[in-house]
Amino acid sequence: MAQGKIVKVAGSLIVAEGMSSARMFDVVRVSRHRLIGEILELRGDRASIQVYEETSGLGPGEPVESTGAPLSLELGPGLIESIFDGIQRPLDRIREQAGDRIARGIELPALDRERVWDFTPVAQPGDAVEAGDVLGTVQENALIEHRIMVPPGLSGTVRTIARGAHKVTDVIAVLEAGDGQEHGLSMLQRWPMRIGRPYREKLSPQMPMVTGQRVIDTFFPIASGGVAAIPGPFGSGKTVVQHQLAKWADADIIVYVGCGERGNEMTDVLQEFPRLHDPKTGQSLMKRTVLIANTSDMPVAAREASIYTGITIAEYFRDMGYRVAIMADSTSRWAEALREMSGRLEEMPGEEGYPAYLSSRIAEFYERAGQVVCLGSEGRKGAISAIGAVSPPGGDISEPVSQATLRIVKVFWGLSAQLAYRRHFPAIDWLLSYSLYLDNLSDWFTDHVSPEWNALRLKAMTVLQEESELEEIVRLVGMDALSWKDRLTMEVARSVREDFLHQNAFDEVDTYTSLEKQYRMLRLILDYADKGQAALDAGANLSDVIGMPVRERIGRAKYIPEDSLIYFDEIESELAAQTSALINRGGL
């Protein structure tokens, strides 16, 4: 192991000499405080090291010691319900030991070494196993079965396997490799955070990750194993959208990364998630959640690492065959940490001071998402869906982080400050947003929801686009210049916006809408458009078509509970009856 000494301190970056035997990305311990650092650059015998803790008080001459290993995460039972910082230090146990502020040089393992888990073997002595095969299971809580797998790179024959109560570091199986060497396996794996975990095959996404948010599922769906970005200015509702996705998304495991966000926002998350009722299981949402908390006042270097911590944990659960959703809030703060570290390394800056490799780093993160066939003889399938919030200064998505993100992701949920000011939530701009998964998912929606789904979606989007064009005419010459047909189109578009796209995250019924209910709601609104146009063609008056009493029931259809969708049949019958009366009256 390399032993050196500090020659320069520049914020969280230090330079040490005497490090000729060190390697890139080795973890080092800095000074007598044993601060955690990582080698970013090597020039001769000098190493540039980013330190993940406060560096005040450090000076030239203090010792630096390399551990000879890259920054790695501990993966095993105990991850679920945990709250870690950016480099996987357990914040709850740090608080117990050091108080409300993280003390410098504190060394605690990420996973509790004293906790005992009940291990149930699946493999038997004499079984031939390969990397990714399940050796046994641990019931981590009432919801999550933790599958203990053969680590990547190992295969052989099981010689012995344990049963019953064990700690994560206990040897629970002995594996004899093909060369005759025996390997003792515990429930604990370590994996370098900057290297993606291996898999057998990456698959094309073919099914949606249902979120229960109508504007997303109907108009801009994300595939299970897909990637999405949520750019938006301050106050436009990025965090609430991510909370809704964490609560309702059709995923088995949630990994929430608070990357450089304000401390009070992260506090809200930490307090709210344990209280949130998971509607699918009846348990606390924390029972299937891992939180990574790195607030804006924490060391900037750890902010840069937090994204890799989150995605590596997500990959570990993906390898068990789970569907994982990772929420990163926000990747802009992560990019700012990259910019700060790049400046201290005196690298040539790119656009707006960001490093030239900004785009490739963002791509590396999002490319680790996807649906895959996992390692192992079982052929398990797992998926990671990555959703990153972007906070462009002033809401300007032409800035480098937004543009680099848009080149990678396939779903863009653009938040609008204007919609937020008008109290339209979620404030996703339907004219700005897009999803490139629509073609992949169209057959799934046709087979599992309705053959009409894609046609209804296209028709509703056409109405919204026509409304945008008609608003220009109204602004110039007034509403009276429009024909009755166009004015009906404006009314239908208003109904789509207010009765369908607007969704109250704090209403017990409206907070989540199943695909079946979304289909019934949209079909009802567009059925009104068709029948209203038929009444106008038959000579009915526009004010009578707009003022039909059934309109109130259409507007309140969003509050129909999921177990009472039969009421939609009543509303459709009432709409048909009132339209027929108008047509008969108009034809007289």
C-alpha positions in Angstrom: 0.0 0.0 0.0 1.2 3.5 -0.9 2.3 5.8 1.9 2.6 9.5 1.0 2.2 13.0 2.5 0.2 16.1 1.7 1.8 18.8 -0.4 -1.3 20.9 -1.3 -4.8 21.5 0.0 -7.5 23.1 -2.1 -10.9 22.7 -0.5 -12.0 19.1 -0.9 -9.1 18.4 -3.2 -5.6 17.5 -1.8 -2.4 16.6 -3.6 -0.1 14.0 -2.0 3.4 13.0 -3.1 5.1 9.6 -2.6 2.1 7.8 -4.2 3.8 6.1 -7.2 2.5 2.7 -6.3 -1.1 3.8 -5.9 -3.8 3.3 -8.6 -6.6 5.4 -10.1 -9.7 5.4 -7.9 -8.0 3.8 -4.9 -9.5 4.8 -1.6 -7.1 6.6 0.7 -7.1 7.6 4.3 -6.0 11.2 4.8 -4.1 12.6 7.9 -4.4 11.5 11.5 -8.1 12.0 11.2 -8.3 9.2 8.7 -10.6 11.1 6.3 -12.0 9.1 3.4 -10.6 10.1 0.0 -10.4 8.8 -3.6 -7.6 9.2 -6.1 -8.8 11.1 -9.2 -5.5 11.8 -11.0 -1.9 10.5 -10.9 1.1 12.5 -12.2 4.4 10.8 -11.5 4.4 10.1 -7.8 1.8 12.8 -7.1 -1.9 11.9 -6.6 -4.8 14.3 -6.7 -7.4 13.1 -4.1 -10.9 14.2 -3.6 -11.8 14.0 0.1 -15.4 13.0 1.1 -15.2 14.9 4.4 -14.5 18.4 5.7 -10.8 19.3 5.1 -10.4 22.3 7.3 -7.3 22.2 9.4 -5.4 19.9 7.0 -1.9 21.1 6.0 1.2 20.0 4.1 3.2 17.1 5.6 0.3 15.1 7.0 0.2 11.4 6.1 -1.8 9.8 3.3 -2.3 6.0 3.1 -3.8 4.1 0.2 -6.0 1.1 1.0 -5.2 -0.5 -2.4 -8.9 -0.9 -3.2 -11.5 1.2 -5.1 -14.5 2.9 -3.3 -16.9 0.0 -2.9 -20.3 -0.5 -1.4 -21.5 -3.2 1.1 -24.4 -5.1 -0.4 -26.4 -7.5 1.7 -29.3 -7.8 4.2 -30.0 -4.5 6.0 -30.1 -2.2 3.0 -33.9 -1.9 2.9 -35.3 0.9 5.2 -31.7 2.3 5.7 -30.7 5.9 5.3 -27.1 6.4 4.0 -25.0 9.4 3.0 -23.3 9.7 -0.4 -20.6 7.2 0.4 -22.9 4.7 2.2 -22.3 5.7 5.7 -25.3 4.8 7.9 -26.7 8.1 9.1 -29.0 6.7 11.8 -26.1 4.9 13.5 -23.7 7.8 13.0 -26.3 10.0 14.8 -26.4 7.5 17.7 -22.6 7.6 18.0 -21.7 11.2 17.1 -24.8 13.3 17.4 -26.6 15.5 14.9 -23.4 16.4 13.0 -21.3 13.9 11.2 -17.9 13.8 12.9 -14.7 13.7 10.8 -13.0 10.4 10.4 -15.9 8.4 11.7 -15.6 4.7 10.6 -18.8 2.7 10.7 -19.7 -0.2 8.4 -22.6 0.4 6.1 -24.4 -2.8 7.2 -24.8 -3.7 10.9 -22.3 -6.4 11.9 -24.2 -7.4 15.0 -27.7 -7.9 13.6 -28.7 -11.5 13.1 -30.6 -12.7 10.1 -32.5 -16.0 9.5 -30.9 -17.6 6.5 -32.9 -20.2 4.6 -30.9 -22.2 2.1 -32.1 -22.9 -1.4 -29.0 -24.6 -2.8 -27.9 -28.0 -1.4 -24.5 -29.5 -0.8 -23.3 -31.0 -4.1 -25.2 -28.5 -6.3 -23.3 -27.0 -9.2 -23.8 -23.2 -9.1 -22.7 -20.2 -11.1 -22.5 -16.5 -10.6 -25.9 -15.1 -9.9 -27.5 -18.3 -8.6 -29.4 -18.0 -5.4 -27.8 -19.8 -2.4 -30.6 -18.9 0.0 -33.0 -16.3 1.2 -33.4 -13.9 4.1 -36.8 -12.3 4.9 -35.6 -8.7 5.3 -39.0 -7.5 6.3 -42.6 -8.4 5.6 -42.3 -7.3 2.0 -38.8 -8.0 0.7 -37.2 -11.4 0.3 -33.5 -10.8 0.2 -31.9 -13.4 -2.2 -28.3 -14.3 -1.3 -26.5 -14.9 -4.6 -23.2 -16.3 -5.7 -21.0 -13.2 -6.4 -20.1 -12.3 -10.0 -17.0 -14.1 -11.2 -17.5 -17.3 -9.0 -18.8 -20.7 -9.9 -18.4 -24.2 -8.7 -19.9 -26.8 -6.4 -21.5 -26.2 -3.0 -19.6 -28.1 -0.4 -21.5 -26.9 2.7 -24.3 -24.5 3.3 -25.7 -23.2 6.6 -29.2 -22.6 8.0 -30.6 -20.4 10.7 -29.4 -17.3 12.5 -26.3 -15.6 11.1 -24.6 -12.2 10.9 -23.8 -10.7 7.5 -20.1 -11.5 7.9 -20.6 -15.2 8.8 -19.7 -17.8 6.3 -23.0 -19.4 5.1 -21.6 -21.5 2.3 -18.4 -23.0 1.1 -17.9 -23.2 -2.7 -15.4 -25.3 -4.4 -14.3 -23.8 -7.7 -13.2 -25.7 -10.8 -9.5 -25.4 -9.8 -10.2 -27.1 -6.5 -9.9 -23.9 -4.4 -12.5 -23.4 -1.8 -14.3 -20.0 -1.2 -16.1 -19.1 1.9 -19.2 -17.0 1.1 -21.0 -14.7 3.4 -24.3 -12.8 3.0 -22.2 -9.6 2.4 -20.9 -8.7 -1.0 -18.7 -5.7 -1.9 -18.8 -4.0 -5.3 -17.0 -1.0 -6.8 -19.6 1.8 -7.1 -18.2 3.2 -10.4 -18.4 -0.1 -12.2 -21.8 -1.5 -13.4 -22.7 -4.9 -12.1 -22.7 -7.6 -14.9 -25.8 -9.2 -16.4 -26.4 -11.8 -19.1 -28.4 -9.8 -21.6 -30.1 -6.4 -21.9 -33.7 -6.4 -23.2 -35.8 -3.9 -25.1 -38.5 -2.5 -22.8 -41.9 -3.8 -23.7 -44.2 -2.9 -20.8 -44.8 0.4 -19.0 -43.9 1.3 -15.4 -47.4 2.2 -14.3 -47.3 5.3 -12.1 -51.0 6.1 -11.6 -50.4 9.7 -12.8 -52.7 10.3 -15.8 -50.5 12.8 -17.7 -47.6 10.3 -17.5 -49.3 7.0 -18.1 -51.6 8.1 -20.9 -49.5 10.7 -22.8 -45.9 10.2 -21.8 -45.4 6.7 -20.4 -42.1 5.4 -19.2 -41.2 1.8 -19.8 -40.2 -0.6 -17.0 -36.4 -0.3 -17.3 -36.7 3.1 -19.0 -35.0 6.4 -18.3 -36.7 9.8 -17.8 -35.9 13.3 -16.9 -37.9 15.9 -15.1 -36.5 19.4 -15.8 -38.2 22.4 -14.3 -37.6 25.7 -12.5 -37.9 26.3 -8.8 -41.4 25.8 -7.4 -42.7 23.8 -10.4 -43.2 20.6 -8.4 -40.3 18.3 -9.3 -40.0 16.9 -5.8 -43.7 16.3 -5.4 -43.8 14.4 -8.8 -40.9 12.3 -7.6 -42.6 11.6 -4.3 -45.8 10.5 -6.3 -43.7 8.2 -8.5 -41.9 6.7 -5.4 -45.3 6.1 -3.8 -47.3 4.8 -6.7 -44.8 3.5 -9.4 -45.2 -0.2 -10.3 -41.8 -1.1 -8.8 -40.8 -3.6 -6.1 -37.9 -1.4 -4.7 -37.5 2.3 -4.5 -34.0 4.0 -4.3 -34.3 7.7 -3.6 -31.1 9.8 -4.0 -31.3 13.3 -2.5 -28.3 14.8 -4.3 -27.3 18.2 -3.2 -30.9 19.3 -2.3 -31.7 21.7 0.4 -31.6 20.3 3.9 -35.2 21.1 4.7 -36.4 19.3 1.6 -34.4 16.2 2.5 -35.7 16.4 6.0 -39.3 16.3 4.6 -38.4 13.2 2.6 -36.8 11.5 5.6 -39.8 12.3 7.8 -42.5 11.7 5.2 -41.5 8.3 3.7 -41.8 6.3 6.9 -45.2 7.8 7.4 -46.4 7.2 3.9 -48.9 4.4 3.5 -47.9 2.0 0.7 -51.3 1.4 -1.0 -50.2 -1.9 -2.6 -49.1 -3.6 0.6 -50.7 -1.6 3.5 -47.2 -1.2 5.0 -45.0 1.9 5.4 -43.4 3.0 2.1 -40.0 2.6 3.8 -40.4 -1.1 3.9 -39.3 -1.2 0.3 -37.2 1.9 0.1 -33.5 2.8 0.4 -32.7 6.5 1.0 -29.4 8.2 0.0 -29.2 11.6 1.6 -26.6 14.1 0.6 -27.7 17.7 1.3 -26.2 20.9 -0.1 -24.2 21.5 3.1 -22.5 18.1 3.0 -19.0 17.8 1.4 -19.3 18.4 -2.4 -17.2 15.3 -3.2 -19.7 13.0 -1.5 -22.5 14.5 -3.6 -20.7 13.4 -6.7 -20.5 9.8 -5.3 -24.1 9.7 -4.2 -25.4 9.0 -7.7 -23.1 5.9 -8.0 -24.1 4.7 -4.6 -27.8 4.8 -5.5 -27.4 3.1 -8.9 -25.2 0.3 -7.5 -27.7 -0.5 -4.8 -30.4 -0.5 -7.5 -28.4 -2.9 -9.6 -27.9 -5.3 -6.7 -31.7 -5.6 -6.2 -32.2 -5.8 -10.0 -29.9 -8.9 -9.9 -32.3 -10.6 -7.5 -35.0 -10.2 -10.2 -36.8 -7.2 -8.7 -38.1 -4.1 -10.6 -36.3 -1.1 -9.1 -37.1 2.6 -9.6 -34.3 5.0 -8.7 -35.1 8.7 -8.2 -32.2 11.2 -8.4 -33.1 14.7 -7.1 -31.3 16.4 -8.6 -28.7 15.6 -11.3 -28.0 19.3 -11.7 -26.5 19.5 -8.2 -24.4 16.4 -9.0 -23.2 18.1 -12.2 -22.2 21.2 -10.1 -20.1 18.9 -7.9 -18.4 17.6 -11.0 -17.7 21.2 -12.1 -16.3 22.1 -8.8 -14.0 19.1 -8.6 -12.9 19.6 -12.3 -12.0 23.2 -11.5 -9.8 22.2 -8.6 -8.1 19.7 -10.8 -7.3 22.5 -13.2 -8.9 20.7 -16.1 -9.8 22.5 -19.3 -13.4 23.7 -18.8 -16.2 23.1 -21.3 -19.5 25.0 -21.7 -20.4 27.1 -18.7 -17.4 25.7 -16.8 -18.7 22.1 -16.7 -16.0 19.5 -17.5 -15.7 18.3 -21.1 -16.7 14.8 -19.9 -20.1 16.0 -18.5 -22.1 14.2 -21.2 -20.3 10.9 -20.9 -20.7 10.9 -17.1 -24.4 11.5 -17.4 -24.7 8.8 -20.0 -22.8 6.4 -17.8 -25.4 6.8 -15.1 -28.5 6.5 -17.2 -27.0 3.6 -19.2 -26.9 1.5 -16.1 -30.7 1.4 -16.1 -32.6 -1.0 -18.2 -34.4 -4.4 -18.3 -32.0 -7.3 -18.2 -31.7 -11.1 -18.0 -29.7 -11.5 -14.7 -26.7 -13.7 -14.1 -27.6 -17.2 -13.0 -29.0 -20.4 -14.4 -32.6 -19.4 -13.6 -32.8 -16.7 -16.2 -34.3 -14.2 -13.8 -35.4 -10.8 -15.3 -34.9 -7.6 -13.4 -35.3 -3.9 -14.3 -34.0 -0.5 -13.2 -36.1 2.6 -14.2 -34.1 5.8 -13.7 -35.8 9.1 -13.2 -33.6 12.2 -12.8 -34.8 15.6 -11.8 -32.9 18.5 -13.4 -32.9 22.0 -11.9 -31.8 24.3 -14.8 -31.0 27.9 -13.6 -34.0 30.0 -14.3 -35.8 27.1 -15.9 -33.6 27.4 -19.1 -33.3 23.9 -20.5 -30.8 25.1 -23.1 -28.1 24.9 -20.4 -25.5 22.0 -20.6 -26.9 19.6 -18.0 -30.4 19.6 -19.5 -29.2 19.2 -23.0 -26.7 16.4 -22.1 -29.6 14.7 -20.3 -32.0 15.0 -23.1 -29.6 13.3 -25.5 -29.7 10.2 -23.3 -33.2 9.9 -21.8 -36.2 8.7 -23.8 -38.9 10.4 -21.7 -39.0 14.1 -21.1 -41.5 15.5 -18.5 -41.0 19.2 -18.9 -42.4 21.1 -16.0 -43.9 24.5 -16.7 -43.7 27.5 -14.3 -46.8 29.0 -15.9 -48.8 25.8 -15.2 -47.5 25.8 -11.6 -48.5 29.5 -11.1 -52.0 28.6 -12.4 -52.1 25.8 -9.8 -52.3 23.1 -12.4 -50.5 20.1 -11.0 -48.6 18.0 -12.0 -47.3 20.9 -14.0 -46.1 18.7 -16.9 -46.4 20.7 -20.1 -48.2 18.5 -22.6 -46.9 20.5 -25.6 -43.3 20.4 -24.5 -43.0 16.8 -23.1 -42.5 13.6 -25.0 -42.0 9.8 -24.7 -40.0 7.8 -27.2 -41.4 4.5 -25.7 -44.8 5.0 -27.2 -44.2 2.7 -30.2 -42.7 0.0 -28.0 -45.6 0.1 -25.5 -48.5 0.6 -27.9 -49.1 -3.2 -28.3 -49.0 -3.7 -24.5 -51.7 -1.0 -24.0 -53.8 -2.5 -26.8 -53.6 -6.0 -25.3 -53.9 -5.1 -21.6 -56.1 -2.0 -21.4 -58.2 -1.5 -24.6 -57.8 -1.7 -28.4 -59.0 2.0 -28.4 -56.2 3.2 -26.1 -53.8 4.5 -28.7 -56.5 6.1 -30.8 -57.9 7.9 -27.8 -54.5 9.1 -26.7 -53.8 10.5 -30.2 -57.2 12.1 -30.4 -56.8 13.8 -27.0 -53.3 15.1 -27.9 -54.6 16.4 -31.2 -57.3 18.4 -29.3 -54.7 19.9 -27.0 -52.6 20.9 -30.0 -55.6 22.5 -31.8 -56.4 24.4 -28.6 -52.9 25.9 -28.6 -53.4 27.1 -32.2 -56.9 28.4 -31.6 -55.7 30.4 -28.5 -53.4 32.4 -30.9 -56.5 33.4 -32.9 -58.5 34.2 -29.8 -55.7 36.5 -28.5 -55.6 38.3 -31.9 -59.3 38.7 -32.8 -61.3 37.3 -29.9 -63.5 34.2 -29.2 -66.3 35.4 -31.5 -64.1 34.9 -34.5 -64.2 31.1 -34.0 -66.7 28.8 -35.5 -69.0 26.7 -33.2 -66.9 23.6 -34.0 -63.7 25.4 -32.9 -65.3 26.7 -29.8 -66.4 23.2 -28.9 -62.8 22.0 -29.5 -61.7 24.7 -27.0 -64.3 23.4 -24.5 -63.2 19.8 -24.9 -59.5 20.7 -24.5 -60.4 22.6 -21.3 -62.1 19.4 -20.1 -59.1 17.3 -21.0 -56.8 19.7 -19.1 -59.0 20.3 -16.0 -60.8 17.0 -15.7 -58.1 14.6 -16.8 -54.6 16.1 -16.7 -55.1 18.0 -13.5 -54.5 15.6 -10.6 -54.6 16.3 -6.8 -51.7 14.4 -5.1 -53.3 15.1 -1.7 -56.8 13.7 -2.5 -57.3 10.2 -1.3 -59.0 9.1 -4.5 -57.4 11.3 -7.1 -53.8 10.8 -6.1 -53.8 7.5 -8.0 -55.7 6.4 -11.2 -55.5 2.9 -12.6 -55.1 2.4 -16.3 -58.7 1.1 -16.6 -60.0 4.3 -14.9 -57.7 6.5 -17.1 -59.2 4.8 -20.2 -62.8 5.3 -19.0 -62.2 8.9 -18.1 -60.6 9.8 -21.4 -63.2 7.9 -23.4 -65.9 9.7 -21.6 -64.5 13.2 -22.4 -63.9 12.3 -26.1 -67.3 10.7 -26.3 -68.7 14.1 -25.2 -66.7 15.7 -28.0 -68.1 13.4 -30.7 -71.7 13.6 -29.4 -71.5 17.3 -29.0 -70.3 17.7 -32.6 -73.1 15.5 -33.8 -75.6 17.7 -31.9 -74.1 20.8 -33.5 -74.4 19.2 -36.9 -78.1 18.5 -36.2 -78.7 22.1 -35.5 -78.4 22.3 -31.7 -77.2 25.5 -30.1 -73.6 25.7 -28.8 -74.6 27.0 -25.4 -76.9 24.0 -24.9 -74.1 21.6 -25.9 -71.6 23.2 -23.5 -74.3 23.5 -20.8 -75.5 19.9 -20.7 -76.1 18.9 -17.1 -74.0 15.7 -17.5 -70.9 17.9 -17.8 -70.7 18.3 -14.1 -70.6 14.5 -13.6 -67.9 14.2 -16.3 -65.8 16.8 -14.5 -66.1 14.9 -11.2 -65.4 11.5 -12.7 -61.9 11.7 -11.4 -63.2 11.3 -7.8 -65.0 7.9 -8.6 -63.3 5.3 -6.4 -61.5 2.4 -8.2 -64.0 -0.1 -7.0 -67.0 1.9 -8.3 -66.1 2.2 -12.0 -69.6 1.0 -12.9 -70.7 4.6 -12.4 -69.0 5.5 -15.7 -71.6 3.4 -17.5 -74.3 5.6 -15.9 -72.6 8.8 -17.0 -72.2 7.5 -20.5 -75.9 6.6 -20.6 -76.8 10.0 -19.3 -74.6 11.7 -21.9 -76.2 9.7 -24.7 -79.7 10.5 -23.5 -79.0 14.3 -23.1 -77.3 14.4 -26.5 -80.2 12.6 -28.2 -82.6 15.2 -26.7 -80.5 18.0 -28.1 -80.4 16.4 -31.6 -84.1 15.8 -31.6 -84.8 19.4 -30.5 -82.3 20.7 -33.1 -83.9 18.7 -35.9 -87.4 20.1 -35.3 
